[in-house]
Amino acid sequence: MTANTNLSQTDFACTVGRRYRAQDARAASYGLAASPTRMSGFDAFTNAAARMGWGTPSLAESADYTLVRLSFDYWLLITLYRNHWISRRIVDAPAQDMVRAWPTVTSEMEPDDIDRLDRAIRRTRTKANFLVALKWARLFGGAGALMIIDGQENVLDEPLALDKIEPGAFRGLIPFDRWTGVSPEGDVSIDISRPLEFNLPEFYRVSSPGGHSFRVHASRILRFCGPAVPAPELQAQSHWGISVLEPAYEEIRKRDNMSWNILSLTFRASILGMKFPDLAQALSGAGMNSAALQQFHQRMQAINQLLSNQNLLVLPKDGDLSSINYTFAGVSDVYQQFQLDIAGAAGMPVSRLFGRTITGLAQSNDADERIYEEKIAIEQEEERPQWEKLYAVLCMSELGEVPADLNLKFPSVRVPTEDEKTKIATDNTTNVVALVNAGILTKPQALKELKQQSDLTGFCSNVTAEDIQKAEEDEALGLGGPMGEMPPAEKSAAAEQVPAE
């Protein structure tokens, strides 16, 4: 930093010390430890003569940031979610997209086994309860979903053993939020051999709406958190995250204030002004007593209440009535900028958050949608351990084992159009047929590939597990080559049975 005569290094160091002491006092007021010993570093720009830069007495440098734990204000979050449509969409839309793009099972499992898992998910309404837990995690910063397993109601405080899950024992999920249903209890795990559970609570206290509570081991809870925070705040949040509304709260307030100001301006868009030449003299103390002044006020109030486009107005000599109109030029641009700020704070495109394109109907907003799809994919990967924990229980309940090659693949959140579905189906079918003709894929494998794409395109949805099994049996017997030809030996035997002409 270039030294100047108006701000010496000693004064600068004193300014640094005062600011750090203020920060330590603020941290102590929040129950946090004071900052570690710091060494002053003179590497900030400052120009005291121009009142620019760090530590100078300017409007910009007078701004400061205060630690506000909005996620602790339970009723404010409920009010925003219940009454504010933008806040509700910020919470709901990404969670709905994450569940809508439910992962698909990719393994050597038989299609019928995958169908059994899907039926169990539908039968137990697992997707709906999974979605509720995700919503509460985004709204309050944390939530949990208790996995209900028949026959294990009395051992909830013991670690979940997959080999003790009976066939058909999975009953579904019960979602709870961090404030009124599930809360950490006891110490956190310090076992470094379990990195997924390290520094997380070992047990949770689950409370039912009737007031009963019971202790549950963490292995039986699907844990969902809001945006992560550093270690001191993680402890303050009881090992949960924060609400997704917290980073966007200030932008929401700015937009709401702007919206109400615009509404107020509409009431003043057209104001009638009346000229009264003798008004100053009449309102002076010499020309009007208190009774006359009161009568004047009552007369003006009556005129204001009764005036419409069909009323008559009596004006004094040399009086006049004019209209003062307000123009709204530039207001819409400022209002749209607030909408962009909210969309940026929420991490959502304007089209998804507000239901319309801010740049015009002719704009596709593909780049914004691409960024949003990547954001949803990242959040799904963050919650992958919870999905894998759920599917392990599902497999033991429905199949009796967890396949060694069990893997979950998250599809794209984008909903393809009918033309896009047709193109995808055509391209996939062409590729599959080419691989079969080249001898790379067998017919059973080809049918499985076509069956797998039916969830996205709707093409080949009538391929059943029996069709695939029949193709596997034909393949084992050597019937039907890549182009449907018979094996050479069987072709020769068939030719000998044909009588000569």
Secondary structure as GFF3:
##gff-version 3
##sequence-region A 1 501
A	DSSP	alpha_helix	9	29	.	.	.	ID=ss1
A	DSSP	beta_strand	46	47	.	.	.	ID=ss2
A	DSSP	beta_strand	52	53	.	.	.	ID=ss3
A	DSSP	three_ten_helix	70	72	.	.	.	ID=ss4
A	DSSP	alpha_helix	74	83	.	.	.	ID=ss5
A	DSSP	alpha_helix	85	100	.	.	.	ID=ss6
A	DSSP	beta_strand	104	105	.	.	.	ID=ss7
A	DSSP	alpha_helix	111	123	.	.	.	ID=ss8
A	DSSP	alpha_helix	126	140	.	.	.	ID=ss9
A	DSSP	beta_strand	142	149	.	.	.	ID=ss10
A	DSSP	three_ten_helix	153	155	.	.	.	ID=ss11
A	DSSP	three_ten_helix	162	164	.	.	.	ID=ss12
A	DSSP	beta_strand	170	177	.	.	.	ID=ss13
A	DSSP	beta_strand	182	188	.	.	.	ID=ss14
A	DSSP	beta_strand	201	207	.	.	.	ID=ss15
A	DSSP	beta_strand	213	217	.	.	.	ID=ss16
A	DSSP	three_ten_helix	218	220	.	.	.	ID=ss17
A	DSSP	beta_strand	221	225	.	.	.	ID=ss18
A	DSSP	alpha_helix	231	236	.	.	.	ID=ss19
A	DSSP	alpha_helix	245	267	.	.	.	ID=ss20
A	DSSP	beta_strand	270	275	.	.	.	ID=ss21
A	DSSP	alpha_helix	279	283	.	.	.	ID=ss22
A	DSSP	alpha_helix	290	306	.	.	.	ID=ss23
A	DSSP	beta_strand	320	325	.	.	.	ID=ss24
A	DSSP	alpha_helix	331	346	.	.	.	ID=ss25
A	DSSP	alpha_helix	350	354	.	.	.	ID=ss26
A	DSSP	alpha_helix	366	382	.	.	.	ID=ss27
A	DSSP	alpha_helix	384	398	.	.	.	ID=ss28
A	DSSP	beta_strand	408	409	.	.	.	ID=ss29
A	DSSP	alpha_helix	418	437	.	.	.	ID=ss30
A	DSSP	alpha_helix	443	457	.	.	.	ID=ss31
A	DSSP	alpha_helix	465	477	.	.	.	ID=ss32
A	DSSP	alpha_helix	488	496	.	.	.	ID=ss33
###
